[in-house]
Amino acid sequence: MMHSDSSSRLVGLDTLRALAIALVLMSHYNGFVRQAPGFGALGSIGWAGVDLFFVLSGYLIGNQLLAPLSRGESLDLRIFFARRLLRTLPNYYVVLAIYLLLRDSPIAGKTMSPVWRFLTFTQNFGMHYGETFTHSWSLCIEEQFYLVLPLALIALVRRKRSPWLLWCALIAAIAAGMTARGIAFMDGKDVFAAPVYYSSFCRFDELLPGVAIALLKNFHPIAFARLLRYGNALLVAGLASAAAVLYGVMNEAPNAFLASTFGFSLVAASFALLTCSALSPSSLLNRLRIPGAASLALWSYAVYLVHKPIFMALRPEFQRLGIDTSAPLTIVMVMAVGIAGGWLLYLLVERPFMQLRARYYPTSGRKTHGSTTSAAVGGGIGDELSKR
């Protein structure tokens, strides 16, 4: 997460992050509680909340790494990886422990990958729908991304600060992701087939539009500043393109192969426009404050991790009691419980580790032994989230 005080945080980024987790909550409510369509068009595209988080994560991590490189400084990988691990591992391992302890409960899937796969974030390779803790798939992709990106940047930049090799590598990597998706589609013949949806090779390219924004910001600051003058135009363009591309993906237009091969990358590109809008102080995204969005954004990683097992645990109880899962009151209650579970995980696990991170691995690279405020450990765009 971005390390900033509340006064410097951009409201638009929190709004996008809150939107992303809201989409995921709706998708999983339909899939694991209601077990039927709902929430209208937003419910049908809830899976895209992950894609939005991928773009936001790409921007965040790309900006952290590219900023010093653009100034000719070397990367301190020790601090970078320490900050990443303290950010991602505590919440994740707590939820993993819950799954292991409750293997025979309603939250368990048909099968479960070996524990070592979860510990090394490799369980998404060969993953199938219906397994235990499948919504960890995108955490795998992001952890792998955190490992590969800094090493790739060091290899590409070296002592030269020319961005053109980076742009060429980025475009080539996006093309490689599309190619991998096309090949995987030919095997499963389904836009959302597990080998397409869960694969690191097929989905990593969705983080790269966010990296492209960071590359533009740090190596082309004048062009980036000019771009941000059009915050509302970027917002309209992002919404329009996202609506068009998501419609195409959901309806397999113009055909399933093209929707799979190019669709996910185009969704990410559309969300990159929204991210640029959120970075613009003049954008409506930064002038419109939605009550509760900042808090939901702050808790989103924890909410993502715990909401699905909570949903799955509640479903059989609702069936036993004959509760209508389509009733508005039921929906509000379940959503509230899922968010409350995330808040507790944030409060009891995430926040203490973020305080440790701020103390021993601050962004300046210096240890500080004073107290840390809640703002110091909270803000930002949130860099870990997923779908199933």
N, C-alpha and C positions, 0 to 999 in steps of 0.2 A: 504493500500500500504506500501511497505517497505520504511522506513525512512532512506535514505542514500544519500550521495552526488553523483554527477554524475560520479566521478572517481571510486567509489567502486561498482557501479552497474554492474551487469553481463549482457552483451549484449544478451546472449542467452535467458534470461528470457523475455526481451523486444521483442525479435524475436518471441517467442512462443505466447506472448500475442497479438502481431500484427497479427500473423497468425490466432489466434482464432477469433478476431473481423473481419478479412477479410473473413473467412469462413461464419460467421453469415451474413455479408453484402451480400455475394453472394447468400446465401440461401433465404434471405428475398427479394432480388431483383427478384429472380425467382418466389417467391411465391406471391409477392404483386405488382410488377411492370410489369415484363414480363409475369407472369402467365403461364409460360411454362419452360421446362428444359433449362439449359444453363450453361456455364462455364465448360463444360465437367465433368470429374469425381469429381473435387473439388466442383462443384455446387451441385452434388447429395449427398455429405456428409457434406454440410455446417452446418447441425444441430450439427455436432460433435464439432463445435467451443465452444459450451456450455460445453461439457464434458471436453474439455481441460481447460477451465476456472475453472471448479469445482476442478480439480486436483491441479491447481496452487493455488487456494484459500485454499484448504486443507493444502497444504504445508505452505503457509504464516501464516495462523491462528494457525496451529499446531506448527510451529516453535516459534511463539510469546508466546504460552502458555507452551510449553514443555521446552524451554530454562531455564526459572527460576526454574521450577520443578526439572530439572536434576541437578541443583545446590543446591537443598534443600531449595529454597526460596518459600515463599507463593505468591499466585497470588493476584494482586491488581485488583479485578473485577471492581471496580469503574472506574479506569483509562481505563481498557480494553473496557468496554462497552461505555464509553464516546468517546473514539477514534473511535470505530466501528460506533456509531450513527452519529458522525460528518462526517464520511467518506461516509456513505451510504444514510442518510435521505435527505439532502438538494436537491441534484439532483433529487432524486426519487419523492419527494413531489412537486417539480416544474413541472415535467412532468405529475404527477397525476392531478395537478390543470389544466393543459392544456387539458387533456382528459375530465375533468369534465366540463370545459367551452365550449368545442367543441363537446358535446354529439351528436349533430345532423349533424356533419360534416362527410366527407368521412373517417376520421380516426376512427370513432366509429364502434364498432362491433354490432352483432345482439342483444346482451344483455350485461349488465355490473353488476358485483357483487356489493353489498352494499358498501358504502364508508368505513364503519367501518372495512370491511374485508381487504381493501387496507391499511388502517391505521395500522392494526395489522399484516400484511403480512400473512394472512390466505386465500387469495383469490384463491390459487392454489388447495385447497381442493374442489373437485367437479367441477373443471374448465373444460370447453369444448372448442374445436377449434372454432374460429370465434367470440369469445367474445371480449370485449374491453380491451385493455392493457394486452393481454395474455402473452406478452413477459416478464411480471413481475414475471412469475411463478418461475424462478430460483432464483430471488431475495428473494422470500419467503423462498425457501429451504436454501439459505445461511444465511438469518437472523435467521431462526430457528436453523441452525447449530451453529451460533455464540452464541446462548443462551445455547444450550445443551452441546456442547463440553467442555467448561470450567467447568461446573458443574460436568460432568462425570469424568473429569480428577481429580478434587478435591476429588471426592468420591473414585476413584480408587487408587490414589497415596497416599493420606493422608501424613503421615510422612515418609513412606518408598519410596525409590527411585528405587526399583526393577522394571524393565520395563516389566517383563514377564506377569504380570496381564494385562498390557496395550496391549501387543501383542495378548493375548487371547481374550480380549474384542473387539479389532479391527477386528480380524478374524471372531469372532462371529457376529459382526455387519454387515460385508460384506455379510456373509451367510444369515443373516436376510433380507438384502436388496434384494438379489437374490430370496429368498423365497417369499417375498412380490410381486416381479415382476411376478413370476410364477403364483401366485394366481390371481393377477390382469389380467394377460394375459388370463387365463381360462374364464374370464368374457367377455373380448372384442375380443379375438381371433385375435389380430392385434399387431404386434411389436410396432407400434407407436400409439396405441389407447390412447386416452386422459387419462384414469385412470392409464395407465402405464407411460405415458410420463410426466405428470404434478405432479404426486403424490410425496409427500415428502418421504413416506415410500419406494417408488420404486426407488428413485433416490439419496437419501442421501449417499448411499454407494460409489458413485463416488467421493466424497470428501476424502474418507478414504485412498486411495493410496497416496495422498499428505500428509496426516497425518503420514502415515507409513514412508515416506521419512524424515519427521521432527523427528520422533521417532528414526529412525536409526542415524540421524545426532547428536542428543543430548544425547542419551543413549548408542550409540555404535560408538563413534567418530573414532576409529581406523579402524573399518570395513567400515565406511562411506568414510574415506579418501582413503582407498584402492579402493573402488568402483569408486570413481571419477577419478582415474587414467585412466580409460577406457572410457573416454568421447565419443570418436568417435565410439567405439563399442556399447555403449549405444544408440547413435544416430541411427546407422544402425539397431540395434535390435528394437528400438522403432518405426522407420518408417516401417520396415518390418512387425512387429506384428500389428501395427495400420492398415496397408493396408489390411492384411489378415482378421482381425476381422471386419473391416468396410465392406469389401466385403461380409463376412458372414451375417452380420446384414442386409445389404441392399438386399441380395438375400435370406434371411430367411433360411440360411444353418446352420446345416444340416436339421433343420426344424424350423418353426416359434416359437414354444414354447422354444426351446433351444436358439435360436437367441435372444429372448426377455429376458429370465431368466438370461443367462450368458453373452450375448453380450455387454450390457452397462458396466458391471463391467470389462470385458476384454478390452474394449476400454479405460476405465480409467487406467487400469494397463499398457497398451501400452503408454499412455500419461505420466504415471509416469516415464517410462524409458526415454522419451524425456526430462522430467523435470530434472531428474538426470543428463542427458547429458548437459542441460543448466546450471547446477550448477558446472560443471567441467570446470575449466579454460583452460584445454587443448582441449576442444571440438571445433569442427568447428563452432558450434553455437555461440561460444564466440569470434571466430576469424573473422567471416564473418559479416561485418556491412552492413545492408541493408538500403539504404537511406530512411529516413522517418519512419522507424520502431519504433524508440524510441518515436517519437512524437505521432504516432498512438497508441502505447502502453499506453502512458501517458493519452491520451484522451479517451481511449477505453470504460470506464464505461459510460461517458457522451454520446459518440457516440452510444453505444448500446441503451441507453434509448430513444434517439430522432430520430434515423434513421428510425425506422419503421413507426411512424406517418408521417414523411416527405415523405417516399416512398408511403404511402397510399394516401396522399394528392395530390401527383403528378400524380398518375395513371389516375384519371378521366380527368385531364387536357390534358394529352397526348392523351387519347382517343378522346377528343373533337377536338383537333388540328390535329389528324391523324398522330402523331409522332410515328415512328417505334421504339419500346422499345428494339428491338434486335440490333439496330445500335450501333457500338462501341462508337460513339460520345455521344449518349444518355446515354449509360451505364456510361461512364466517368463523364458526367455532373451530373447524379443522385447520383453516389457514392460521388462525390465531395461535393454536397449539403448536403448529409447526414453526411459526416465527418465535414463539416464546421459548421453544426448545433451543433454537439457534441463539437467542439472546443469552440463555443460561450458559451454553457452551462458550460463547464469546466472553461472558463475564468471568467464568470460573477458570477457563483454560487460555483462551486466545489473548485476552488483555494482559494477564500477568507475564506471558512470554513476550508480548510486544513491549512491555515496560522493560524487560531484561534486554531486549534487542536495542531499544533506544538508549539504554544505559551503557552497554558494552560494545555495541556496533552502530553508533550513530552515523548518519549520512556523511558527516564530516570526516569520519574515520578515526575520531578521537574518543577515548573513553571518558564518560562523565559519570560522576558518582552522586550527583544531586538527584532530587526527586523529578519524576516525569509527570506531566499533566496528561489528562485523558485526551486532550486534543493532540498531544504529541504522538500518541500511539494509535490514533484512530483514523485520520482522514485519508482521502484519496479515492482512487477509482476502483480499487478492488481487483485483484489479479488472479483469483482462482474461483472457478465456478463451472457447472456442467449441467448435463441434461438427464440422462437416464440412470 
